[in-house]
Amino acid sequence: MTTTPKLTIRVYRDEDHDQVVRLNAYGLAAAGVPVDVDVYAGDLDTITTTYLTGRATMLIGELDGKVVAMGALRYVDDLTCEITRMRVDSNAQGRGYGKQILTALEEQAQRLGYHHAVLLTGPDQHPAIDLYQANGYTIAAVENHGDVAGVRMRKQFDVNHGVPS
């Protein structure tokens, strides 16, 4: 029986930058999204000011000093956040690390006072869509961003009990 190595989840640090950029590039390529139509382009140039201020964050999943998973949370409005930049390295997929990052982001979102989360994924990203639906997200819309289609998903948190509904 093989045990899955424990993922350490923590807040992004500047020394993570190169690994985060590489992991993001892998994620875009795997989703078939050309870099020039990335709807969040530029956010990774200024991670500290984009995600580590106000009601936003970027979380890193680390194994043996290597960034193998990531996800970010950004402000949309007073009650709504957006989960973005969800990525898991190809060599670390299938171990539940994406779910761990998602859960940590949702917990942080609730601590920050958000009542809902939205996210955008690709229509052909079936493992991602399955992960989100298994965790209570529903498809809210299909959007077009240039030549790239996106699936907008949404989840409402149970703010009365402090756990996602």
Backbone torsions as a table, in degrees:
resi	resn	phi	psi	omega
1	MET	NA	126.1	-179.6
2	THR	-95.1	134.3	176.3
3	THR	-97.8	143.5	177.8
4	THR	-79.4	127.8	177.9
5	PRO	-58.8	143.6	-178.4
6	LYS	-74.4	129.2	177.7
7	LEU	-83.7	130.8	172.9
8	THR	-94.4	121.3	179.5
9	ILE	-106.7	129.4	-178.3
10	ARG	-151.1	170.7	177.6
11	VAL	-75.3	143.5	176.8
12	TYR	-51.9	142.9	171.4
13	ARG	-125.5	153.3	-177.1
14	ASP	-53.6	-34.6	-179.1
15	GLU	-69.5	-8.7	176.5
16	ASP	-83.0	-10.2	-167.0
17	HIS	-51.6	-52.5	-176.0
18	ASP	-62.3	-40.5	179.2
19	GLN	-66.6	-38.2	178.8
20	VAL	-65.0	-43.7	179.7
21	VAL	-63.1	-42.1	178.4
22	ARG	-64.7	-43.9	179.8
23	LEU	-64.2	-39.4	177.8
24	ASN	-64.7	-41.9	179.2
25	ALA	-61.6	-40.8	176.0
26	TYR	-60.1	-46.8	-178.6
27	GLY	-60.2	-43.2	178.0
28	LEU	-63.2	-45.6	-179.3
29	ALA	-62.8	-42.3	179.9
30	ALA	-63.2	-31.5	179.7
31	ALA	-86.7	-5.1	-178.9
32	GLY	73.1	27.1	-179.1
33	VAL	-100.4	114.0	175.9
34	PRO	-63.5	142.6	-178.2
35	VAL	-55.0	-35.1	-176.4
36	ASP	-74.7	-5.7	174.7
37	VAL	-118.3	15.6	176.2
38	ASP	-64.5	115.5	-175.1
39	VAL	-66.8	-14.5	-179.7
40	TYR	-108.5	13.3	-175.1
41	ALA	-47.3	137.3	177.3
42	GLY	96.7	-20.7	-177.5
43	ASP	-64.6	-30.8	-178.6
44	LEU	-81.9	-8.9	174.2
45	ASP	-72.1	-28.1	-175.4
46	THR	-134.4	56.2	-174.6
47	ILE	-56.6	-44.0	-177.0
48	THR	-60.6	-45.0	-179.0
49	THR	-81.4	-24.2	179.1
50	THR	-80.4	-44.7	-170.1
51	TYR	-116.2	-9.6	-176.5
52	LEU	-114.6	30.6	175.8
53	THR	-133.1	156.0	176.0
54	GLY	56.6	-132.7	-175.5
55	ARG	-103.1	50.9	179.9
56	ALA	-136.2	163.1	174.9
57	THR	-161.1	160.9	167.8
58	MET	-128.9	127.5	178.7
59	LEU	-109.2	145.0	-178.6
60	ILE	-116.3	137.6	170.4
61	GLY	-106.4	123.0	-171.4
62	GLU	-123.0	137.8	172.5
63	LEU	-127.7	122.8	177.4
64	ASP	49.6	42.9	176.8
65	GLY	79.5	3.2	-179.4
66	LYS	-111.9	135.2	176.2
67	VAL	-75.3	116.0	-179.7
68	VAL	-117.1	-8.2	179.2
69	ALA	-152.4	155.2	179.0
70	MET	-158.8	162.6	174.8
71	GLY	-170.4	153.4	-177.9
72	ALA	-133.1	161.7	-179.7
73	LEU	-132.3	129.9	178.6
74	ARG	-134.6	154.0	-178.5
75	TYR	-70.5	132.2	170.7
76	VAL	-109.6	-56.0	173.3
77	ASP	-152.2	-177.4	-172.5
78	ASP	-57.1	-27.9	-177.6
79	LEU	-109.4	-9.4	-171.7
80	THR	-125.0	133.1	172.3
81	CYS	-117.2	163.8	174.6
82	GLU	-117.6	131.8	173.6
83	ILE	-93.6	128.0	-175.2
84	THR	-144.4	170.7	177.5
85	ARG	56.6	32.7	174.6
86	MET	-71.4	118.8	-178.5
87	ARG	-144.2	144.1	170.6
88	VAL	-134.9	128.8	179.3
89	ASP	-54.1	143.3	-177.2
90	SER	-58.2	-32.0	-179.8
91	ASN	-79.4	-6.5	-178.3
92	ALA	-117.3	4.9	-177.8
93	GLN	-73.5	156.2	177.6
94	GLY	81.9	11.5	-178.5
95	ARG	-112.2	2.9	179.6
96	GLY	89.6	7.0	-177.5
97	TYR	-69.9	-34.8	176.5
98	GLY	-61.9	-43.9	177.9
99	LYS	-62.6	-39.6	179.2
100	GLN	-63.5	-42.6	178.1
101	ILE	-65.5	-45.0	179.6
102	LEU	-58.8	-46.7	179.8
103	THR	-60.9	-44.1	179.5
104	ALA	-63.3	-39.3	177.6
105	LEU	-65.8	-42.5	178.8
106	GLU	-63.3	-40.5	177.9
107	GLU	-62.9	-42.6	177.6
108	GLN	-64.9	-40.7	179.0
109	ALA	-57.9	-43.8	-179.9
110	GLN	-68.5	-39.2	175.9
111	ARG	-61.3	-32.2	179.7
112	LEU	-82.4	-2.1	174.9
113	GLY	92.4	11.7	177.7
114	TYR	-76.4	147.2	177.1
115	HIS	-104.7	-20.9	-179.2
116	HIS	-139.7	156.3	171.5
117	ALA	-128.0	141.7	172.2
118	VAL	-122.3	161.3	175.6
119	LEU	-157.0	164.6	-179.7
120	LEU	-127.3	129.7	176.2
121	THR	-137.4	172.4	-179.0
122	GLY	-87.6	149.3	-179.1
123	PRO	-63.9	-21.5	179.3
124	ASP	-98.1	4.7	180.0
125	GLN	-88.5	64.7	-173.7
126	HIS	-60.6	-40.9	176.3
127	PRO	-61.3	-38.3	178.6
128	ALA	-67.3	-46.9	179.4
129	ILE	-59.7	-43.8	178.4
130	ASP	-60.7	-43.2	178.2
131	LEU	-59.5	-48.3	-177.7
132	TYR	-65.3	-43.8	179.4
133	GLN	-64.9	-38.5	178.0
134	ALA	-64.6	-19.8	-179.9
135	ASN	-107.0	20.9	170.3
136	GLY	93.7	6.8	178.1
137	TYR	-85.1	145.5	175.7
138	THR	-121.9	153.9	178.1
139	ILE	-75.5	124.1	-178.6
140	ALA	-101.2	-30.9	-177.4
141	ALA	-167.7	159.4	168.3
142	VAL	-111.9	128.7	-174.6
143	GLU	-120.8	159.3	172.5
144	ASN	-117.9	132.0	176.7
145	HIS	-122.6	90.5	-171.9
146	GLY	66.5	-126.2	179.6
147	ASP	-90.3	4.5	-175.5
148	VAL	-110.5	127.0	177.5
149	ALA	-85.6	150.7	177.4
150	GLY	-136.6	150.3	176.7
151	VAL	-109.5	116.1	177.9
152	ARG	-88.7	125.8	-179.5
153	MET	-119.7	157.4	-173.9
154	ARG	-144.1	148.6	176.0
155	LYS	-143.0	138.4	174.3
156	GLN	-103.4	133.2	177.6
157	PHE	-86.3	150.1	174.2
158	ASP	-83.3	88.3	-174.1
159	VAL	-71.2	-17.4	178.6
160	ASN	-75.8	-26.5	-176.4
161	HIS	-116.2	-2.3	176.4
162	GLY	74.1	13.5	177.0
163	VAL	-128.8	150.3	178.9
164	PRO	-62.3	146.0	177.0
165	SER	-104.1	NA	NA
